[in-house]
Amino acid sequence: MSLPLPSSNATVLITGASAGIGAELARALAARGHHLTLVARREERLRELSAELERDYGVESATDTCDLGDSDARSELIAKLRRRKRRVAGVCNNAGFGSFGRFWELELEREVEEVRLNVEALHELTGAFLPDMVARRSGAILNVGSLAGFQPQPSNATYAASKAFVNSFSEALHAELAGTGVSCTVLCPGPVKTEFADSAGVAHLDGRGSSLLWATPEQVAQSAVEGMAKGKRTVMPRAADQVAGALGRLAPRSVLLPVAQRLTSRALRN
């Protein structure tokens, strides 16, 4: 067991909690009795989710609106959380977004913002609360990576590279934490039915292909929380994700890159 048992003096922080996997992580953790701290930019959605969790599960759920890609706003959030009565017993770094297209044709500031949120925010929030967890010999980190992080993805270059950082950083951190009572788990799902495609500007790709290819946020979140509770290094929610992850790691780049380029280009055209 790695994620501590629920406590009146503890909270689990979830970023990107207003929808999709983040909201389902909140529901899954609340069902286990954990008090929560929900962070996202959309205040109304956070308040609606918080009210639902308190009503359905009897937990307390604090909400904080924050643009985690802004370093100053992120620092203010960390300072605020440290001042609160409840210690941060777990962190779920879920906030992030993607982009599609040839890198030089995309808006540069948006690509830089993607790295700030997907990489810098996750890195800093992990570092902000991990020392106290180690000192207590109790705590758990869940970082939301992706199967996309196991191989370069043309026309999805920044997102895949950012998730490669998340996957690698999380697995290394899991090894460093051995014997401390604290764990770091990385969640690596394949396609999930969320608002991701819409925010990435490719809403027409959402749900494309067989329904068997797409996991639900509920399925992914349940697997993630179970893995976090057990202190697993990596969680791939479905057998298909495990196969795809292995292929991404092992396939020669000379074979993988041209195939990935053709598939992505074709999907973006249609």
N, C-alpha and C positions, 0 to 999 in steps of 0.2 A: 504494500500500500504506500503510495507516495503523496497524492493529494490528501492533505490533512482532513480529518473528520470535521463536519460543520461545527462552528463555535460562535457564541454570541459576541466574541471579541475579534472575529476575523471576517474578512470579505474576499471575494474573488473578483478581480478586475477583468473586464471583457471589453476590448476595443472593437470598433465596427459593429456595435451591438444592435443597431437600429433595424436590421433586416438580415435575411439569408442565414448563413451559418452562424453568425454572431448571435442573432436572436434565438436560434435553436440551442446554441451552447448555453445561453442564459436559462432557457426553459429546462434543459437537462440538468444543470447544476442546481437550479432552484428546487427541482423535484427531489434532489438528494438532501435538501435542507440548507444549502449554502446561502448566506447573505451575499449580495452582489453589488458591484459598482459598474455601471453601464456607461460607456463612453462612445460618442459618435458626434457627427455634426448636426444631425437632424433632431432638434429638441423635442418636437411634438411626438415623433415616433418613439423616442426614448421614454417619454412620460407615459405614453400609452402602454408600452411594454412593461414598465415598472409597475404600473397599476395592476396589470394582469398578473404579474408574478406575485405581488403581495396578496392579491385576492385569491389566487388559485393555490398558492403554496405556503402562504403565511411567512414568507421571508421578507426582510427589509432590503430595499433595492434603491441605492443612491444613483442619481444621474448627473453626468457632467458633459456638457457640450464642449467640444474641443476640435480644432483642426490640427490633428497630430502631425501633419506635414510641416507645420510651423514650429520651429525650434523654440521660440519664446513661449508660445502657447503650451507647448509640451512641458517645458520647464515649470511653468505655473501650475499645470495639472499635477505634476509629480510632487511639487511642494505642498499643494493642497491635500493630496492623498496622505502624505506623511504626517500632516497635522491632525488628521481625523483619529477618532478613538479606536477604530477597528484597524488592526494590522492587515496588510495585504498577504494573504496566505497562498494565493495562486494568481497567476497572470495568464490570460488568454489573448495573445497578440493575433488578432484576426483582421484588423483593418488593412485594406489594400485595394488596389485596382489595377486594371490592365489596359493595354492599348494594342491596336493592330494596324499594320501598314509598314511600308519601308521606312526605316528610321529617319533618313534624311528628308522625307516628305512629311513627317509628323511635326507637330508643334513642339519645339525644343523645351519650352518652359513646362509643358505638361509632362514630358518625359522625365525631366529633372524632378518634378513634383512626385512622380511615380516612385522614383528611387528614394526620395526623402521619406515617403510614407511606408513603402514596402520594406525598406531596409533600415534607414536611420531611426525611425520611430520604434520599430521592433527591437532594434539593438539597444537603444537607450532605455526603454521601459524594462527590458530584461535586466540590464545592468543596474537600474535604479533600485530594484527590489530584491535582487538575488542575494546580495551580501547579508541582509537581515535574515533571509530564509536559511542561509547556511549557518549563520550564528545560532539560530533556533534549532537547527537540524530538522527542519520541517518546512515543506513547501513544494510547489510544482509550477513549472512553466509549460504552457502549450503554445507553440508557434505554428501558425497556419502557413505551410509551404504549399507545394503543388507537384504533381507529376511533371509539370512543365519545367521544373527545376532540375530534372535529371538529364536534360539534353538541350543544346541550343535550338531555338525555334525561330527560323527566319519569318519575318513579318509579325513577330511577336517577341522581338529581341530583348527589349528592356524588361518586360514582365518575366520572361523565362530566366534572364540573368538575375533579376532581383530574387526570384524564388530559389535559384541555385545557391545564392548566399544564405537564404533562410534555412534550406535543407542542410547545407554543410555546417553552418554555424551551430545549428541545433544539435546535430548528431555529435559534433565535437564537444559541445557543452555537456551533453548527456554523459560522455565518457569522463570528463573532468569532475563531474559531480558524484561519481561512484563513491559510495561509503559516507556521503554527507547527510543522507536522509532527505535530500532534495533531488528532483529529477527535471529533465527538460525533454519534452516529447514534441516531435514534429509531425503534423498532420499533412499527408500528401494525397489529396483526393484527385480523381480525374474530373470529367465534366460534372457540374452540379447545377441543378435548376434554381438559379438565384438571379439577382439583378446585375450580375457581373457583365454579361454580354451587352446589356443596355448601356451601362456606364462606360464600357469600352468602345461604344459606337458601332457595335456589330449585333444589334438586337435581332437581326434576321437569322443569326446562327443559333439562337437560343432554342434548345430542344430539337435541333436538326438531327436526322438519322434515327436509328432505332431507339425506342425508349429504354432499352436495356443498357445503352451507353451512358445514360444520365442517372446520377444518384440524386436523392432528395436531400435538402438541408438537414432534415430530421435524422435520416440515416447516418449522414456524415458526422453530425454533432454527437449522436449517441456513441458512435465508435470512438470519437475523439475523447469524450469524457471518460469512457471506460479505460482507454489507453492511458490517459493522464492519471487516473486513480491508481492504476497498476504501475505507473512509472515506466512505461514502455519508451523505447528510443524513437520508434517510427510507427505511425498508424497509417495504413492504406486500407480504406474502408471495405473494399470489395476485392474479390479474387482477380477481376479484370484489371484493377489498379495495380495489383502486385505484379502481374504479367507485364503490363505496360512499363512499370518502373524498372523492372529487370532489363527489358529490351532497351530502354533509354540509356541505362548505364553501360550495357555491353555492346550495343550495335556500333560498328565502325562509323565514324563521322562521315567518311567518304560515301557511305551508303545512306546514312540517316538524313544528312542535310539536304541533298537534292529531293528526296522523297518528301520531307517535311515542307520544303519550299513549294513543291507542286501542289500538295494537298491544301496548304494554307492559301495560296494564291487562287486556287480554284474555288475554295469556299468563299473568299472575299469577293470574288467576281459574281457569284450566283446570288 
